[in-house]
Amino acid sequence: MEQIEEQEKKEDNTVLIGKKPTMNYVIAVATMAGSDKNPIFIKARGKLISKAVDVAQISIRRFVKAYKIANMTSATEEMKGIDRKTGHEGPINVSVIAIELRKG
């Protein structure tokens, strides 16, 4: 993840997945691809990881066929939050994914 975070700081080429409709993020990826951003990163946390995978697949299969998934990394981040099981506030672990799309 550290290599990906360093690359993200160099260029504004990251799509952060949130609660908007999937196609909004696909359009963002297509727009970046149209302006020759290379690589493009798609990042998500927790339950939104499946949406990030959907965005990557829709993007490369329908809109930016010149791009391929070059790398996919996953990690766990510790965040402050409320544990759903116990209801106590404190550190919680959240899964993170970063999908790298590259031309070629």
CYANA upper distance limits for C-alpha pairs under 8 A (distance plus 0.5 A):
  1 MET  CA      5 GLU  CA      6.66
  1 MET  CA     73 THR  CA      7.26
  1 MET  CA     74 SER  CA      8.10
  1 MET  CA     75 ALA  CA      7.78
  1 MET  CA     98 ALA  CA      8.14
  2 GLU  CA      6 GLU  CA      6.70
  3 GLN  CA      7 GLN  CA      6.83
  4 ILE  CA      8 GLU  CA      6.70
  4 ILE  CA     98 ALA  CA      8.35
  5 GLU  CA      9 LYS  CA      6.96
  6 GLU  CA     10 LYS  CA      7.32
  7 GLN  CA     11 GLU  CA      7.32
  8 GLU  CA     12 ASP  CA      6.84
  8 GLU  CA     13 ASN  CA      7.03
  8 GLU  CA     14 THR  CA      7.14
  8 GLU  CA     41 PHE  CA      8.35
 13 ASN  CA     32 MET  CA      7.55
 13 ASN  CA     37 LYS  CA      6.96
 13 ASN  CA     38 ASN  CA      8.20
 13 ASN  CA     39 PRO  CA      7.63
 13 ASN  CA     40 ILE  CA      5.70
 13 ASN  CA     41 PHE  CA      6.74
 14 THR  CA     40 ILE  CA      6.45
 14 THR  CA     41 PHE  CA      5.11
 14 THR  CA     42 ILE  CA      6.31
 14 THR  CA     43 LYS  CA      7.72
 15 VAL  CA     25 TYR  CA      7.50
 15 VAL  CA     28 ALA  CA      7.59
 15 VAL  CA     29 VAL  CA      7.53
 15 VAL  CA     40 ILE  CA      8.22
 15 VAL  CA     41 PHE  CA      6.65
 15 VAL  CA     42 ILE  CA      5.32
 15 VAL  CA     43 LYS  CA      6.78
 16 LEU  CA     42 ILE  CA      6.54
 16 LEU  CA     43 LYS  CA      5.52
 16 LEU  CA     44 ALA  CA      6.56
 17 ILE  CA     25 TYR  CA      7.55
 17 ILE  CA     42 ILE  CA      7.63
 17 ILE  CA     43 LYS  CA      6.59
 17 ILE  CA     44 ALA  CA      5.63
 17 ILE  CA     45 ARG  CA      8.48
 17 ILE  CA     48 LEU  CA      7.28
 17 ILE  CA     51 LYS  CA      7.87
 17 ILE  CA     52 ALA  CA      6.73
 18 GLY  CA     44 ALA  CA      7.90
 18 GLY  CA     48 LEU  CA      7.33
 19 LYS  CA     48 LEU  CA      8.42
 20 LYS  CA     24 ASN  CA      7.22
 20 LYS  CA     25 TYR  CA      8.36
 21 PRO  CA     25 TYR  CA      7.90
 22 THR  CA     26 VAL  CA      6.99
 22 THR  CA     51 LYS  CA      7.29
 22 THR  CA     54 ASP  CA      8.16
 22 THR  CA     55 VAL  CA      6.85
 23 MET  CA     27 ILE  CA      6.56
 23 MET  CA     55 VAL  CA      7.99
 24 ASN  CA     28 ALA  CA      6.87
 25 TYR  CA     29 VAL  CA      6.78
 25 TYR  CA     55 VAL  CA      7.01
 26 VAL  CA     30 ALA  CA      6.69
 26 VAL  CA     55 VAL  CA      5.96
 26 VAL  CA     56 ALA  CA      8.06
 26 VAL  CA     58 ILE  CA      7.48
 26 VAL  CA     59 SER  CA      6.09
 27 ILE  CA     31 THR  CA      6.51
 28 ALA  CA     32 MET  CA      6.79
 29 VAL  CA     33 ALA  CA      6.65
 29 VAL  CA     40 ILE  CA      7.84
 29 VAL  CA     59 SER  CA      7.38
 30 ALA  CA     34 GLY  CA      6.56
 30 ALA  CA     59 SER  CA      7.36
 30 ALA  CA     63 PHE  CA      6.86
 30 ALA  CA     64 VAL  CA      6.67
 31 THR  CA     35 SER  CA      6.97
 32 MET  CA     36 ASP  CA      6.98
 32 MET  CA     37 LYS  CA      5.95
 32 MET  CA     40 ILE  CA      7.87
 33 ALA  CA     37 LYS  CA      6.00
 33 ALA  CA     38 ASN  CA      7.92
 33 ALA  CA     40 ILE  CA      8.18
 33 ALA  CA     64 VAL  CA      7.32
 38 ASN  CA    101 LEU  CA      8.12
 38 ASN  CA    102 ARG  CA      6.31
 38 ASN  CA    103 LYS  CA      7.27
 39 PRO  CA    100 GLU  CA      6.97
 39 PRO  CA    101 LEU  CA      6.06
 39 PRO  CA    102 ARG  CA      5.26
 39 PRO  CA    103 LYS  CA      7.84
 40 ILE  CA    100 GLU  CA      6.29
 40 ILE  CA    101 LEU  CA      5.56
 40 ILE  CA    102 ARG  CA      7.10
 41 PHE  CA     98 ALA  CA      7.01
 41 PHE  CA     99 ILE  CA      6.07
 41 PHE  CA    100 GLU  CA      5.14
 41 PHE  CA    101 LEU  CA      6.74
 42 ILE  CA     52 ALA  CA      6.99
 42 ILE  CA     56 ALA  CA      7.87
 42 ILE  CA     98 ALA  CA      6.14
 42 ILE  CA     99 ILE  CA      5.54
 42 ILE  CA    100 GLU  CA      7.04
 43 LYS  CA     49 ILE  CA      8.45
 43 LYS  CA     52 ALA  CA      7.24
 43 LYS  CA     96 VAL  CA      7.88
 43 LYS  CA     97 ILE  CA      6.18
 43 LYS  CA     98 ALA  CA      5.00
 43 LYS  CA     99 ILE  CA      6.91
 44 ALA  CA     48 LEU  CA      6.26
 44 ALA  CA     49 ILE  CA      5.73
 44 ALA  CA     52 ALA  CA      6.61
 44 ALA  CA     96 VAL  CA      6.35
 44 ALA  CA     97 ILE  CA      6.07
 44 ALA  CA     98 ALA  CA      7.32
 45 ARG  CA     49 ILE  CA      6.22
 45 ARG  CA     94 VAL  CA      7.13
 45 ARG  CA     95 SER  CA      6.16
 45 ARG  CA     96 VAL  CA      4.93
 45 ARG  CA     97 ILE  CA      6.96
 46 GLY  CA     94 VAL  CA      6.19
 46 GLY  CA     95 SER  CA      5.71
 46 GLY  CA     96 VAL  CA      6.92
 48 LEU  CA     52 ALA  CA      6.94
 49 ILE  CA     53 VAL  CA      6.96
 49 ILE  CA     96 VAL  CA      7.76
 49 ILE  CA     97 ILE  CA      6.94
 50 SER  CA     54 ASP  CA      6.79
 51 LYS  CA     55 VAL  CA      6.62
 52 ALA  CA     56 ALA  CA      6.75
 52 ALA  CA     99 ILE  CA      8.42
 53 VAL  CA     57 GLN  CA      6.68
 53 VAL  CA     99 ILE  CA      8.37
 54 ASP  CA     58 ILE  CA      6.48
 55 VAL  CA     59 SER  CA      6.40
 56 ALA  CA     60 ILE  CA      6.77
 56 ALA  CA     69 ILE  CA      8.23
 56 ALA  CA     99 ILE  CA      8.01
 56 ALA  CA    101 LEU  CA      8.37
 57 GLN  CA     61 ARG  CA      6.46
 58 ILE  CA     62 ARG  CA      6.22
 58 ILE  CA     63 PHE  CA      7.82
 59 SER  CA     63 PHE  CA      5.64
 59 SER  CA     64 VAL  CA      6.24
 59 SER  CA     65 LYS  CA      8.11
 60 ILE  CA     64 VAL  CA      5.47
 60 ILE  CA     65 LYS  CA      5.38
 60 ILE  CA     66 ALA  CA      7.89
 60 ILE  CA     67 TYR  CA      6.42
 60 ILE  CA     68 LYS  CA      6.84
 61 ARG  CA     65 LYS  CA      6.31
 66 ALA  CA    103 LYS  CA      6.03
 66 ALA  CA    104 GLY  CA      6.34
 67 TYR  CA    101 LEU  CA      6.46
 67 TYR  CA    102 ARG  CA      5.62
 67 TYR  CA    103 LYS  CA      4.70
 67 TYR  CA    104 GLY  CA      6.31
 68 LYS  CA    101 LEU  CA      5.93
 68 LYS  CA    102 ARG  CA      6.02
 68 LYS  CA    103 LYS  CA      6.71
 68 LYS  CA    104 GLY  CA      7.00
 69 ILE  CA     99 ILE  CA      7.50
 69 ILE  CA    100 GLU  CA      6.35
 69 ILE  CA    101 LEU  CA      5.10
 69 ILE  CA    102 ARG  CA      6.95
 70 ALA  CA     99 ILE  CA      8.32
 70 ALA  CA    100 GLU  CA      6.01
 70 ALA  CA    101 LEU  CA      5.99
 70 ALA  CA    102 ARG  CA      6.33
 71 ASN  CA     99 ILE  CA      6.51
 71 ASN  CA    100 GLU  CA      5.54
 71 ASN  CA    101 LEU  CA      7.75
 72 MET  CA     97 ILE  CA      7.63
 72 MET  CA     98 ALA  CA      6.22
 72 MET  CA     99 ILE  CA      4.98
 72 MET  CA    100 GLU  CA      6.61
 73 THR  CA     97 ILE  CA      6.19
 73 THR  CA     98 ALA  CA      5.81
 73 THR  CA     99 ILE  CA      7.10
 74 SER  CA     95 SER  CA      7.60
 74 SER  CA     96 VAL  CA      5.98
 74 SER  CA     97 ILE  CA      4.87
 74 SER  CA     98 ALA  CA      6.91
 75 ALA  CA     95 SER  CA      6.32
 75 ALA  CA     96 VAL  CA      5.71
 75 ALA  CA     97 ILE  CA      7.06
 76 THR  CA     93 ASN  CA      6.68
 76 THR  CA     94 VAL  CA      5.96
 76 THR  CA     95 SER  CA      4.97
 76 THR  CA     96 VAL  CA      6.29
 77 GLU  CA     93 ASN  CA      6.13
 77 GLU  CA     94 VAL  CA      5.76
 77 GLU  CA     95 SER  CA      6.83
 77 GLU  CA     96 VAL  CA      7.38
 78 GLU  CA     91 PRO  CA      6.62
 78 GLU  CA     92 ILE  CA      6.03
 78 GLU  CA     93 ASN  CA      5.08
 78 GLU  CA     94 VAL  CA      6.77
 79 MET  CA     91 PRO  CA      5.85
 79 MET  CA     92 ILE  CA      5.84
 79 MET  CA     93 ASN  CA      6.82
 79 MET  CA     94 VAL  CA      7.64
 80 LYS  CA     89 GLU  CA      7.83
 80 LYS  CA     90 GLY  CA      5.95
 80 LYS  CA     91 PRO  CA      5.06
 80 LYS  CA     92 ILE  CA      6.55
 81 GLY  CA     89 GLU  CA      6.08
 81 GLY  CA     90 GLY  CA      6.12
 81 GLY  CA     91 PRO  CA      6.54
 81 GLY  CA     92 ILE  CA      6.51
 82 ILE  CA     87 GLY  CA      6.30
 82 ILE  CA     88 HIS  CA      6.00
 82 ILE  CA     89 GLU  CA      4.77
 82 ILE  CA     90 GLY  CA      6.73
 82 ILE  CA     91 PRO  CA      8.34
 82 ILE  CA     92 ILE  CA      7.83
 83 ASP  CA     87 GLY  CA      5.61
 83 ASP  CA     88 HIS  CA      6.06
 83 ASP  CA     89 GLU  CA      6.77
 83 ASP  CA     90 GLY  CA      7.79
 83 ASP  CA     92 ILE  CA      7.08
 84 ARG  CA     88 HIS  CA      8.41
